């Protein structure tokens, strides 16, 4: 089961899963895109790819997705929580509803779907959880305060869960990409920030490949790209006030300078 599967990293992860001959449940808001992807995967790899259209910002949606994905008592052996939202701007000025939607998708739905799936995985003695976080998880992020905080939650939650699952045959992996070329930036309203113009920016396919490989090997945290790993480590070791100021400068676009 892959959420946010219609584009970007989620779509690339779906391609990798299908290449490994896994049957899929694809979840996103766009039926047209999902169905096109499902048809493509079935034709190329001979897998079964089912579509579940859902807006994970809506209360109760995670439960409905789980029930649909589990239909006819199928076992869910791999869960990829990739769906994500974000809002760019000063917290005092952004839409409260959009910030709350960000929390519901990035934190609440991710937690609920994981909660539904983990007990069955433990019972069967096998399973993988891949939660898509971000290098944003390693420091506070002015101008995207809520988004950065949600990704810190995803990283902390996944690392703790991985420790709890040790020895069960089930693994949990946090994928923490740095800046990545996807549609997410435009939807969040920060497509013109310096953060997305430097040499650290990666493409969705390479990020997905690193995350998928790491999940198959049971790694707890995957940060694609050597430079991103160095920066993530630096963020953890540097004074928080300094890393917060640096993060702000990277998020400031021309309208805010």
Secondary structure as the mmCIF struct_conf table of DSSP 4:
data_model
#
loop_
_struct_conf.conf_type_id
_struct_conf.id
_struct_conf.beg_label_comp_id
_struct_conf.beg_label_asym_id
_struct_conf.beg_label_seq_id
_struct_conf.end_label_comp_id
_struct_conf.end_label_asym_id
_struct_conf.end_label_seq_id
STRN STRN1 UNK A 2 UNK A 3
BEND BEND1 UNK A 4 UNK A 4
TURN_TY1_P TURN_TY1_P1 UNK A 5 UNK A 6
BEND BEND2 UNK A 7 UNK A 7
HELX_RH_AL_P HELX_RH_AL_P1 UNK A 8 UNK A 19
TURN_TY1_P TURN_TY1_P2 UNK A 20 UNK A 21
STRN STRN2 UNK A 24 UNK A 28
BEND BEND3 UNK A 29 UNK A 29
HELX_RH_AL_P HELX_RH_AL_P2 UNK A 31 UNK A 45
STRN STRN3 UNK A 49 UNK A 53
TURN_TY1_P TURN_TY1_P3 UNK A 56 UNK A 57
BEND BEND4 UNK A 58 UNK A 58
TURN_TY1_P TURN_TY1_P4 UNK A 59 UNK A 60
HELX_RH_AL_P HELX_RH_AL_P3 UNK A 61 UNK A 69
TURN_TY1_P TURN_TY1_P5 UNK A 70 UNK A 70
HELX_RH_3T_P HELX_RH_3T_P1 UNK A 71 UNK A 73
STRN STRN4 UNK A 78 UNK A 81
BEND BEND5 UNK A 89 UNK A 89
TURN_TY1_P TURN_TY1_P6 UNK A 91 UNK A 93
BEND BEND6 UNK A 94 UNK A 94
HELX_RH_AL_P HELX_RH_AL_P4 UNK A 96 UNK A 103
HELX_RH_PI_P HELX_RH_PI_P1 UNK A 104 UNK A 109
HELX_RH_AL_P HELX_RH_AL_P5 UNK A 110 UNK A 124
TURN_TY1_P TURN_TY1_P7 UNK A 125 UNK A 125
STRN STRN5 UNK A 127 UNK A 132
HELX_RH_3T_P HELX_RH_3T_P2 UNK A 135 UNK A 138
BEND BEND7 UNK A 139 UNK A 139
TURN_TY1_P TURN_TY1_P8 UNK A 142 UNK A 143
BEND BEND8 UNK A 144 UNK A 144
HELX_RH_AL_P HELX_RH_AL_P6 UNK A 145 UNK A 164
TURN_TY1_P TURN_TY1_P9 UNK A 165 UNK A 169
STRN STRN6 UNK A 170 UNK A 175
BEND BEND9 UNK A 179 UNK A 179
STRN STRN7 UNK A 180 UNK A 181
BEND BEND10 UNK A 182 UNK A 183
HELX_RH_AL_P HELX_RH_AL_P7 UNK A 184 UNK A 188
TURN_TY1_P TURN_TY1_P10 UNK A 189 UNK A 189
TURN_TY1_P TURN_TY1_P11 UNK A 191 UNK A 192
BEND BEND11 UNK A 193 UNK A 193
HELX_RH_3T_P HELX_RH_3T_P3 UNK A 194 UNK A 196
BEND BEND12 UNK A 197 UNK A 198
TURN_TY1_P TURN_TY1_P12 UNK A 199 UNK A 200
STRN STRN8 UNK A 202 UNK A 203
HELX_RH_AL_P HELX_RH_AL_P8 UNK A 204 UNK A 216
TURN_TY1_P TURN_TY1_P13 UNK A 217 UNK A 218
BEND BEND13 UNK A 220 UNK A 220
STRN STRN9 UNK A 221 UNK A 222
BEND BEND14 UNK A 225 UNK A 225
HELX_RH_AL_P HELX_RH_AL_P9 UNK A 226 UNK A 237
BEND BEND15 UNK A 238 UNK A 238
HELX_RH_AL_P HELX_RH_AL_P10 UNK A 240 UNK A 251
TURN_TY1_P TURN_TY1_P14 UNK A 254 UNK A 256
#
